Amino acid sequence: MLERILWIAKESRPFIECDSYVGPDRRHKNEGPPDGVPRRRDDLPPEVGDAQEPNLSQDQVDGLFSTRKVTL
């Protein structure tokens, strides 16, 4: 346990303060993509282009995140 306490004391992680959490940044590992996965996607076109449909309204966006009861 002492080794863990010493490791925590030596590591310098940013301190986060927000509405739901206060403490050290829990995202302490940045290992990148898994082995065998390319680091950048090259299968997407470089240009996005113009929108094909109008933007969603705020009610439509909220509906995407609302909980729904489903029957399987």
TITORTOR-820446 format. One record per atom (N, C-alpha, C, O): residue number from 0; residue in one letter; atom name; x, y, z. Coordinates in pm, 1 decimal, padded with zeros to 6 digits, always signed. Example, Ala and Ser with C-alpha at 12.3 -4.5 7.8 and 13.67 -1.06 7.14 Angstrom:
BEGIN
+-----+--------+-------+----------+----------+----------+
: num : residu : atome :       px :       py :       pz :
+-----+--------+-------+----------+----------+----------+
:   0 :      A :     N : +01319.0 : -00569.0 : +00780.0 :
:   0 :      A :    CA : +01230.0 : -00450.0 : +00780.0 :
:   0 :      A :     C : +01320.0 : -00330.0 : +00780.0 :
:   0 :      A :     O : +01423.6 : -00331.9 : +00846.5 :
:   1 :      S :     N : +01285.0 : -00225.0 : +00708.0 :
:   1 :      S :    CA : +01367.0 : -00106.0 : +00714.0 :
:   1 :      S :     C : +01290.0 : +00003.0 : +00787.0 :
:   1 :      S :     O : +01340.9 : +00113.8 : +00803.9 :
+-----+--------+-------+----------+----------+----------+
// end
This chain:
BEGIN
+-----+--------+-------+----------+----------+----------+
: num : residu : atome :       px :       py :       pz :
+-----+--------+-------+----------+----------+----------+
:   0 :      M :     N : +00082.5 : -00117.4 : +00000.0 :
:   0 :      M :    CA : +00000.0 : +00000.0 : +00000.0 :
:   0 :      M :     C : +00088.5 : +00126.0 : +00000.0 :
:   0 :      M :     O : +00055.0 : +00226.7 : -00062.3 :
:   1 :      L :     N : +00198.8 : +00118.2 : +00069.2 :
:   1 :      L :    CA : +00289.7 : +00232.4 : +00072.1 :
:   1 :      L :     C : +00342.2 : +00264.5 : -00068.1 :
:   1 :      L :     O : +00356.7 : +00381.4 : -00103.9 :
:   2 :      E :     N : +00370.8 : +00160.6 : -00147.4 :
:   2 :      E :    CA : +00417.3 : +00183.5 : -00284.6 :
:   2 :      E :     C : +00312.3 : +00259.0 : -00365.6 :
:   2 :      E :     O : +00346.4 : +00348.5 : -00443.0 :
:   3 :      R :     N : +00187.2 : +00224.5 : -00348.8 :
:   3 :      R :    CA : +00078.0 : +00292.6 : -00420.0 :
:   3 :      R :     C : +00069.0 : +00439.6 : -00377.1 :
:   3 :      R :     O : +00052.0 : +00527.4 : -00461.7 :
:   4 :      I :     N : +00080.0 : +00466.6 : -00249.0 :
:   4 :      I :    CA : +00074.0 : +00604.0 : -00199.6 :
:   4 :      I :     C : +00190.1 : +00684.7 : -00255.6 :
:   4 :      I :     O : +00171.6 : +00799.1 : -00297.2 :
:   5 :      L :     N : +00309.3 : +00626.5 : -00256.9 :
:   5 :      L :    CA : +00426.0 : +00695.4 : -00312.6 :
:   5 :      L :     C : +00409.8 : +00720.6 : -00461.5 :
:   5 :      L :     O : +00447.4 : +00826.8 : -00511.0 :
:   6 :      W :     N : +00354.0 : +00623.3 : -00533.6 :
:   6 :      W :    CA : +00331.5 : +00641.6 : -00677.4 :
:   6 :      W :     C : +00235.0 : +00757.3 : -00702.0 :
:   6 :      W :     O : +00257.4 : +00839.8 : -00790.6 :
:   7 :      I :     N : +00128.7 : +00762.9 : -00624.3 :
:   7 :      I :    CA : +00030.2 : +00870.4 : -00638.7 :
:   7 :      I :     C : +00094.7 : +01006.0 : -00609.0 :
:   7 :      I :     O : +00067.6 : +01104.6 : -00677.5 :
:   8 :      A :     N : +00179.4 : +01010.1 : -00507.4 :
:   8 :      A :    CA : +00244.6 : +01136.1 : -00471.6 :
:   8 :      A :     C : +00341.9 : +01182.1 : -00579.8 :
:   8 :      A :     O : +00355.7 : +01302.1 : -00603.4 :
:   9 :      K :     N : +00409.5 : +01088.0 : -00645.8 :
:   9 :      K :    CA : +00508.4 : +01123.3 : -00748.3 :
:   9 :      K :     C : +00444.4 : +01163.0 : -00880.8 :
:   9 :      K :     O : +00496.4 : +01250.0 : -00950.7 :
:  10 :      E :     N : +00332.8 : +01100.7 : -00916.2 :
:  10 :      E :    CA : +00266.7 : +01128.2 : -01043.9 :
:  10 :      E :     C : +00204.6 : +01267.4 : -01040.4 :
:  10 :      E :     O : +00139.9 : +01305.2 : -00942.6 :
:  11 :      S :     N : +00224.7 : +01342.3 : -01146.8 :
:  11 :      S :    CA : +00164.5 : +01476.2 : -01151.9 :
:  11 :      S :     C : +00052.9 : +01476.3 : -01255.7 :
:  11 :      S :     O : +00076.9 : +01494.7 : -01375.0 :
:  12 :      R :     N : -00068.1 : +01455.8 : -01208.5 :
:  12 :      R :    CA : -00184.9 : +01460.7 : -01296.1 :
:  12 :      R :     C : -00259.5 : +01589.9 : -01269.6 :
:  12 :      R :     O : -00262.6 : +01638.0 : -01156.3 :
:  13 :      P :     N : -00320.7 : +01647.6 : -01374.8 :
:  13 :      P :    CA : -00397.2 : +01771.2 : -01353.8 :
:  13 :      P :     C : -00513.2 : +01748.8 : -01256.8 :
:  13 :      P :     O : -00569.8 : +01639.7 : -01250.2 :
:  14 :      F :     N : -00546.6 : +01851.0 : -01183.6 :
:  14 :      F :    CA : -00656.4 : +01847.2 : -01087.8 :
:  14 :      F :     C : -00780.9 : +01902.8 : -01155.7 :
:  14 :      F :     O : -00776.4 : +02012.3 : -01211.7 :
:  15 :      I :     N : -00891.7 : +01829.5 : -01151.8 :
:  15 :      I :    CA : -01015.8 : +01864.4 : -01219.6 :
:  15 :      I :     C : -01118.8 : +01910.3 : -01116.7 :
:  15 :      I :     O : -01135.5 : +01847.9 : -01011.9 :
:  16 :      E :     N : -01187.4 : +02019.8 : -01148.0 :
:  16 :      E :    CA : -01299.3 : +02066.2 : -01065.6 :
:  16 :      E :     C : -01417.5 : +02093.3 : -01157.6 :
:  16 :      E :     O : -01412.0 : +02184.0 : -01240.6 :
:  17 :      C :     N : -01524.5 : +02015.3 : -01143.4 :
:  17 :      C :    CA : -01646.5 : +02037.0 : -01222.1 :
:  17 :      C :     C : -01766.5 : +02005.8 : -01133.4 :
:  17 :      C :     O : -01750.7 : +01978.1 : -01014.5 :
:  18 :      D :     N : -01885.7 : +02010.2 : -01190.7 :
:  18 :      D :    CA : -02008.3 : +01990.5 : -01111.6 :
:  18 :      D :     C : -02016.3 : +01851.8 : -01048.4 :
:  18 :      D :     O : -02064.6 : +01838.1 : -00935.9 :
:  19 :      S :     N : -01969.6 : +01748.9 : -01119.0 :
:  19 :      S :    CA : -01989.3 : +01612.8 : -01070.3 :
:  19 :      S :     C : -01863.7 : +01546.2 : -01016.6 :
:  19 :      S :     O : -01871.6 : +01433.8 : -00967.0 :
:  20 :      Y :     N : -01746.3 : +01612.3 : -01024.8 :
:  20 :      Y :    CA : -01622.8 : +01547.5 : -00980.3 :
:  20 :      Y :     C : -01520.0 : +01651.9 : -00940.8 :
:  20 :      Y :     O : -01506.4 : +01754.9 : -01006.8 :
:  21 :      V :     N : -01447.8 : +01625.1 : -00833.5 :
:  21 :      V :    CA : -01334.8 : +01707.3 : -00792.0 :
:  21 :      V :     C : -01222.9 : +01611.4 : -00755.1 :
:  21 :      V :     O : -01240.5 : +01525.1 : -00669.2 :
:  22 :      G :     N : -01107.7 : +01626.1 : -00819.7 :
:  22 :      G :    CA : -00995.0 : +01538.7 : -00789.4 :
:  22 :      G :     C : -00900.7 : +01529.3 : -00907.1 :
:  22 :      G :     O : -00913.9 : +01603.7 : -01004.2 :
:  23 :      P :     N : -00804.2 : +01437.0 : -00898.6 :
:  23 :      P :    CA : -00708.5 : +01423.2 : -01008.0 :
:  23 :      P :     C : -00775.6 : +01368.4 : -01133.5 :
:  23 :      P :     O : -00873.7 : +01294.5 : -01125.6 :
:  24 :      D :     N : -00722.1 : +01405.3 : -01247.9 :
:  24 :      D :    CA : -00774.9 : +01359.1 : -01375.4 :
:  24 :      D :     C : -00762.1 : +01207.3 : -01382.3 :
:  24 :      D :     O : -00652.3 : +01153.2 : -01369.4 :
:  25 :      R :     N : -00875.0 : +01138.5 : -01402.7 :
:  25 :      R :    CA : -00873.7 : +00992.0 : -01404.4 :
:  25 :      R :     C : -00826.5 : +00936.2 : -01537.6 :
:  25 :      R :     O : -00800.1 : +00816.5 : -01549.0 :
:  26 :      R :     N : -00815.7 : +01021.8 : -01638.0 :
:  26 :      R :    CA : -00768.6 : +00975.4 : -01768.6 :
:  26 :      R :     C : -00615.5 : +00983.4 : -01768.5 :
:  26 :      R :     O : -00557.7 : +01071.6 : -01832.0 :
:  27 :      H :     N : -00550.7 : +00891.9 : -01697.7 :
:  27 :      H :    CA : -00406.5 : +00902.1 : -01680.0 :
:  27 :      H :     C : -00327.1 : +00820.8 : -01780.7 :
:  27 :      H :     O : -00204.7 : +00832.9 : -01784.9 :
:  28 :      K :     N : -00391.2 : +00739.3 : -01860.9 :
:  28 :      K :    CA : -00318.7 : +00661.0 : -01960.0 :
:  28 :      K :     C : -00359.6 : +00706.1 : -02099.4 :
:  28 :      K :     O : -00478.3 : +00709.8 : -02131.5 :
:  29 :      N :     N : -00262.6 : +00740.0 : -02181.2 :
:  29 :      N :    CA : -00288.5 : +00772.4 : -02320.6 :
:  29 :      N :     C : -00200.8 : +00680.5 : -02404.2 :
:  29 :      N :     O : -00091.1 : +00717.5 : -02445.8 :
:  30 :      E :     N : -00251.1 : +00560.8 : -02427.8 :
:  30 :      E :    CA : -00173.0 : +00460.7 : -02498.5 :
:  30 :      E :     C : -00200.2 : +00460.0 : -02648.5 :
:  30 :      E :     O : -00140.0 : +00381.6 : -02721.9 :
:  31 :      G :     N : -00290.2 : +00546.4 : -02694.5 :
:  31 :      G :    CA : -00320.3 : +00550.8 : -02836.9 :
:  31 :      G :     C : -00405.4 : +00432.7 : -02879.4 :
:  31 :      G :     O : -00456.7 : +00359.0 : -02795.2 :
:  32 :      P :     N : -00420.6 : +00414.5 : -03010.6 :
:  32 :      P :    CA : -00503.2 : +00303.3 : -03059.3 :
:  32 :      P :     C : -00435.6 : +00168.6 : -03033.3 :
:  32 :      P :     O : -00314.0 : +00163.4 : -03014.8 :
:  33 :      P :     N : -00512.5 : +00060.1 : -03031.7 :
:  33 :      P :    CA : -00455.3 : -00072.6 : -03008.7 :
:  33 :      P :     C : -00356.5 : -00111.0 : -03118.6 :
:  33 :      P :     O : -00358.3 : -00053.3 : -03227.3 :
:  34 :      D :     N : -00271.3 : -00207.2 : -03090.1 :
:  34 :      D :    CA : -00175.6 : -00255.9 : -03189.6 :
:  34 :      D :     C : -00249.6 : -00308.7 : -03311.9 :
:  34 :      D :     O : -00352.2 : -00375.5 : -03300.1 :
:  35 :      G :     N : -00196.2 : -00277.8 : -03428.2 :
:  35 :      G :    CA : -00256.3 : -00323.8 : -03552.6 :
:  35 :      G :     C : -00359.8 : -00229.4 : -03610.0 :
:  35 :      G :     O : -00406.5 : -00250.9 : -03721.9 :
:  36 :      V :     N : -00396.8 : -00126.4 : -03537.6 :
:  36 :      V :    CA : -00494.2 : -00028.1 : -03584.8 :
:  36 :      V :     C : -00417.9 : +00096.0 : -03629.8 :
:  36 :      V :     O : -00336.9 : +00149.1 : -03553.9 :
:  37 :      P :     N : -00442.6 : +00143.2 : -03752.2 :
:  37 :      P :    CA : -00368.4 : +00261.8 : -03796.3 :
:  37 :      P :     C : -00397.7 : +00382.2 : -03708.5 :
:  37 :      P :     O : -00508.2 : +00396.0 : -03656.1 :
:  38 :      R :     N : -00299.9 : +00468.4 : -03692.6 :
:  38 :      R :    CA : -00314.5 : +00585.1 : -03604.8 :
:  38 :      R :     C : -00404.5 : +00691.8 : -03665.4 :
:  38 :      R :     O : -00469.1 : +00765.4 : -03590.9 :
:  39 :      R :     N : -00411.0 : +00702.6 : -03795.4 :
:  39 :      R :    CA : -00497.9 : +00801.2 : -03860.5 :
:  39 :      R :     C : -00586.7 : +00730.1 : -03961.8 :
:  39 :      R :     O : -00546.0 : +00632.6 : -04025.0 :
:  40 :      R :     N : -00707.1 : +00780.4 : -03975.4 :
:  40 :      R :    CA : -00796.8 : +00722.7 : -04075.8 :
:  40 :      R :     C : -00766.5 : +00784.2 : -04210.4 :
:  40 :      R :     O : -00763.4 : +00906.4 : -04224.5 :
:  41 :      D :     N : -00744.5 : +00700.6 : -04308.0 :
:  41 :      D :    CA : -00719.3 : +00751.4 : -04442.8 :
:  41 :      D :     C : -00828.4 : +00709.5 : -04540.8 :
:  41 :      D :     O : -00815.4 : +00729.7 : -04661.5 :
:  42 :      D :     N : -00936.9 : +00650.5 : -04487.7 :
:  42 :      D :    CA : -01044.7 : +00606.5 : -04575.4 :
:  42 :      D :     C : -01154.9 : +00711.4 : -04591.1 :
:  42 :      D :     O : -01252.5 : +00687.3 : -04662.1 :
:  43 :      L :     N : -01141.1 : +00826.3 : -04526.6 :
:  43 :      L :    CA : -01241.8 : +00931.4 : -04536.0 :
:  43 :      L :     C : -01196.1 : +01038.2 : -04634.4 :
:  43 :      L :     O : -01076.8 : +01066.9 : -04643.5 :
:  44 :      P :     N : -01289.5 : +01097.1 : -04708.1 :
:  44 :      P :    CA : -01249.7 : +01204.4 : -04799.8 :
:  44 :      P :     C : -01203.1 : +01327.0 : -04720.8 :
:  44 :      P :     O : -01253.0 : +01352.2 : -04611.2 :
:  45 :      P :     N : -01109.4 : +01402.4 : -04774.6 :
:  45 :      P :    CA : -01056.8 : +01517.7 : -04701.0 :
:  45 :      P :     C : -01156.5 : +01632.4 : -04688.8 :
:  45 :      P :     O : -01145.0 : +01712.9 : -04596.3 :
:  46 :      E :     N : -01253.9 : +01642.6 : -04779.3 :
:  46 :      E :    CA : -01352.4 : +01750.0 : -04773.3 :
:  46 :      E :     C : -01487.8 : +01696.3 : -04728.0 :
:  46 :      E :     O : -01528.3 : +01586.1 : -04765.2 :
:  47 :      V :     N : -01555.9 : +01775.3 : -04648.1 :
:  47 :      V :    CA : -01684.6 : +01732.8 : -04594.2 :
:  47 :      V :     C : -01797.1 : +01763.2 : -04691.7 :
:  47 :      V :     O : -01883.3 : +01678.3 : -04714.2 :
:  48 :      G :     N : -01798.0 : +01881.7 : -04749.7 :
:  48 :      G :    CA : -01904.4 : +01918.8 : -04841.7 :
:  48 :      G :     C : -02019.1 : +01987.9 : -04770.5 :
:  48 :      G :     O : -02017.7 : +02003.4 : -04648.4 :
:  49 :      D :     N : -02118.2 : +02029.2 : -04847.6 :
:  49 :      D :    CA : -02233.9 : +02099.4 : -04792.4 :
:  49 :      D :     C : -02332.7 : +02000.6 : -04731.2 :
:  49 :      D :     O : -02337.1 : +01883.4 : -04768.4 :
:  50 :      A :     N : -02411.7 : +02050.7 : -04636.5 :
:  50 :      A :    CA : -02513.8 : +01967.6 : -04572.5 :
:  50 :      A :     C : -02619.0 : +01926.1 : -04675.3 :
:  50 :      A :     O : -02657.5 : +02004.9 : -04761.7 :
:  51 :      Q :     N : -02664.4 : +01802.8 : -04664.7 :
:  51 :      Q :    CA : -02765.6 : +01751.2 : -04756.2 :
:  51 :      Q :     C : -02906.4 : +01767.1 : -04700.9 :
:  51 :      Q :     O : -03003.7 : +01763.9 : -04776.2 :
:  52 :      E :     N : -02917.6 : +01784.4 : -04568.8 :
:  52 :      E :    CA : -03046.6 : +01799.3 : -04501.9 :
:  52 :      E :     C : -03035.5 : +01912.9 : -04400.6 :
:  52 :      E :     O : -02924.3 : +01947.3 : -04360.6 :
:  53 :      P :     N : -03147.0 : +01972.2 : -04357.9 :
:  53 :      P :    CA : -03139.4 : +02078.1 : -04255.7 :
:  53 :      P :     C : -03096.0 : +02021.4 : -04120.9 :
:  53 :      P :     O : -03109.4 : +01901.7 : -04095.3 :
:  54 :      N :     N : -03044.2 : +02108.2 : -04035.6 :
:  54 :      N :    CA : -03002.6 : +02067.0 : -03900.7 :
:  54 :      N :     C : -03122.7 : +02021.8 : -03820.0 :
:  54 :      N :     O : -03236.1 : +02061.2 : -03847.2 :
:  55 :      L :     N : -03096.2 : +01938.0 : -03719.3 :
:  55 :      L :    CA : -03201.5 : +01893.5 : -03628.8 :
:  55 :      L :     C : -03241.0 : +02007.7 : -03535.5 :
:  55 :      L :     O : -03158.1 : +02091.3 : -03499.3 :
:  56 :      S :     N : -03367.7 : +02010.1 : -03497.4 :
:  56 :      S :    CA : -03411.1 : +02108.0 : -03397.0 :
:  56 :      S :     C : -03365.7 : +02060.1 : -03259.5 :
:  56 :      S :     O : -03326.6 : +01944.5 : -03243.5 :
:  57 :      Q :     N : -03370.9 : +02148.5 : -03161.1 :
:  57 :      Q :    CA : -03329.4 : +02109.5 : -03025.9 :
:  57 :      Q :     C : -03419.5 : +01999.5 : -02971.4 :
:  57 :      Q :     O : -03371.8 : +01911.9 : -02899.3 :
:  58 :      D :     N : -03549.6 : +02001.8 : -03004.2 :
:  58 :      D :    CA : -03640.1 : +01895.8 : -02958.5 :
:  58 :      D :     C : -03600.7 : +01760.6 : -03018.3 :
:  58 :      D :     O : -03607.9 : +01658.4 : -02950.1 :
:  59 :      Q :     N : -03559.6 : +01759.6 : -03144.1 :
:  59 :      Q :    CA : -03515.9 : +01634.5 : -03206.7 :
:  59 :      Q :     C : -03387.2 : +01582.7 : -03141.7 :
:  59 :      Q :     O : -03373.1 : +01462.5 : -03118.9 :
:  60 :      V :     N : -03294.7 : +01672.3 : -03112.4 :
:  60 :      V :    CA : -03170.3 : +01632.2 : -03045.9 :
:  60 :      V :     C : -03202.0 : +01576.7 : -02907.0 :
:  60 :      V :     O : -03148.9 : +01472.4 : -02868.9 :
:  61 :      D :     N : -03287.9 : +01645.2 : -02830.8 :
:  61 :      D :    CA : -03326.1 : +01597.6 : -02698.0 :
:  61 :      D :     C : -03392.8 : +01460.8 : -02706.5 :
:  61 :      D :     O : -03371.5 : +01376.4 : -02619.4 :
:  62 :      G :     N : -03472.8 : +01437.8 : -02809.7 :
:  62 :      G :    CA : -03539.1 : +01308.6 : -02827.4 :
:  62 :      G :     C : -03441.5 : +01194.5 : -02849.7 :
:  62 :      G :     O : -03470.3 : +01080.4 : -02813.6 :
:  63 :      L :     N : -03326.3 : +01223.9 : -02908.7 :
:  63 :      L :    CA : -03225.6 : +01119.6 : -02930.1 :
:  63 :      L :     C : -03165.7 : +01071.6 : -02798.3 :
:  63 :      L :     O : -03120.5 : +00957.5 : -02788.7 :
:  64 :      F :     N : -03165.2 : +01157.9 : -02696.9 :
:  64 :      F :    CA : -03104.7 : +01123.0 : -02568.8 :
:  64 :      F :     C : -03205.6 : +01083.3 : -02463.0 :
:  64 :      F :     O : -03165.9 : +01047.2 : -02352.2 :
:  65 :      S :     N : -03334.1 : +01088.6 : -02492.7 :
:  65 :      S :    CA : -03434.2 : +01052.4 : -02393.1 :
:  65 :      S :     C : -03443.8 : +00901.4 : -02380.4 :
:  65 :      S :     O : -03418.3 : +00827.9 : -02475.7 :
:  66 :      T :     N : -03481.0 : +00856.1 : -02261.1 :
:  66 :      T :    CA : -03495.0 : +00712.1 : -02237.4 :
:  66 :      T :     C : -03626.5 : +00665.7 : -02297.4 :
:  66 :      T :     O : -03725.6 : +00738.6 : -02299.3 :
:  67 :      R :     N : -03624.9 : +00543.7 : -02345.8 :
:  67 :      R :    CA : -03745.0 : +00486.8 : -02408.4 :
:  67 :      R :     C : -03761.6 : +00343.1 : -02361.6 :
:  67 :      R :     O : -03663.4 : +00271.8 : -02341.0 :
:  68 :      K :     N : -03884.9 : +00301.7 : -02345.4 :
:  68 :      K :    CA : -03914.9 : +00164.5 : -02309.4 :
:  68 :      K :     C : -03935.1 : +00086.9 : -02438.9 :
:  68 :      K :     O : -04012.2 : +00127.2 : -02526.0 :
:  69 :      V :     N : -03865.2 : -00024.0 : -02449.6 :
:  69 :      V :    CA : -03878.3 : -00107.0 : -02569.5 :
:  69 :      V :     C : -03917.3 : -00248.0 : -02530.6 :
:  69 :      V :     O : -03892.3 : -00291.8 : -02418.3 :
:  70 :      T :     N : -03978.0 : -00317.7 : -02622.7 :
:  70 :      T :    CA : -04014.3 : -00456.7 : -02603.7 :
:  70 :      T :     C : -03931.1 : -00539.7 : -02700.2 :
:  70 :      T :     O : -03930.6 : -00515.1 : -02820.8 :
:  71 :      L :     N : -03862.1 : -00636.4 : -02646.8 :
:  71 :      L :    CA : -03778.6 : -00723.5 : -02730.5 :
:  71 :      L :     C : -03847.0 : -00852.5 : -02761.3 :
:  71 :      L :     O : -03790.7 : -00937.2 : -02830.7 :
+-----+--------+-------+----------+----------+----------+
// end
